[in-house]
Amino acid sequence: MAKGFRGGFGAKNGSGNNMQKLMQQAQAMQKEMEKDQAEIAEKQFEATSGGGAVKVVMSGEKKLQSLEIKPEVVDPEDVEMLQDLITAAFNECIDKIDSETQEAMGKYTMGL
């Protein structure tokens, strides 16, 4: 080995400090991401269908909080229409949750 060689695993070139800074940044980013996820989980999302005939309220964890159905759309002769309205409201609410989650997490994944 040549005199003055400073390479290898014991090098004092600051690479250890860079790795430590990188780990600290990753941990800080993870804490921020967890905070954002918790905020979304606590948030309530709502969607309607049929001009407000059906209203769905869900948590950010996609748990149903409430379902409101206006009496005038309850027709025993047309149950299928009511099912479609409920399905549409649920799907719209889930889309809202997914959209906000993707927007919030996008800053961490950078579009991946």
N, C-alpha and C positions, 0 to 999 in steps of 0.2 A: 504494500500500500504506500502511496506517495505521501511525503510529508505535507502537512497542511490540508489534507483531504477532510472536508467537513460534511460530506453527504452521508447517506445511510439513515438508519432508524433513529439515531440519537441526534440528528441535526437540530440546531438551535436557530432555525430560519423563520420561526413564527408560524409554521404550519399548524402546530398544536393550538395556538391561539385562534387561528382562523377556524379550525374545526369546532372549537369551543363556542365561538361566536355564532357559527352556523347552527349548532345544536340549540343555543339559546334562542335564536330567531325562530327555529322550528317549533320549540316549545311555546313560545309566545304566540305564534300563529295558531297552534293547536288550541290554546286557551281561548283565543278570539273566536275560532271556528265553533268551539263548544258553546261559547256564550251566544253566538248567533243562532245556533241550532236550538238552544234552550228558549230563546226569545220567540222563535217561530213555533215551537211546540206549545208555548203558552198562549199564543195568539189565536183569536177566533176568526174563521173565514166563513163567509156566507155566499150563497148563490140562490137564484130563483129561476123558475121556469114557468111557462104558461102565463106570462105577464104578471107574475107574482102570485099565481095560484098555489104554487108549491115553493116553500122556502126551506133550505137546509143550512144548518150552522154546524161547523165542524171545528175541532181543534187542529193545530198544526201537526199533531200526531195522527191525523186522519181518523179521529174518533168522533162519532156523531154526538153532538151536544143537544140539538133539537131539530125537529121536523114539524113544519106547520103546513097544513093542507086546508085551503079554503073550502067550506062546505059546498059551494056551488059546483066544484069540480068532482065531487063524489057522486058518480052516476053508476048505480049497480048494473046498468045495461052496457056500460063502457069502461069496465075495469082496466082494460088494456091501455086506454088513454092516460089514466091516472098512473099506472105503472111507468109509462113512458115519461111522464112529467117528473116523477120522482127520480127515475134513472138519470134524466138530463140534468136535474139540479145537483145530484150527487157527483156526477162526472164533472160538471163545471166547477164545483167546489174543490174537488181533488186536483183539477187542472190549476186552479188558483194557488193551492198549497204547493204543488210541484213547481210552478213558475217562480214563486217567491223563494222557495228553497234553492232552486238552481241559480237564481240571481244572487242570493246571499253567498252561496258556496262558490260561485264562479270566480270570485276574487282570490280564492284559495287554490282552485284547480286550474285557473288561468285558461279555461276553455277546454280542458282535457275531457 
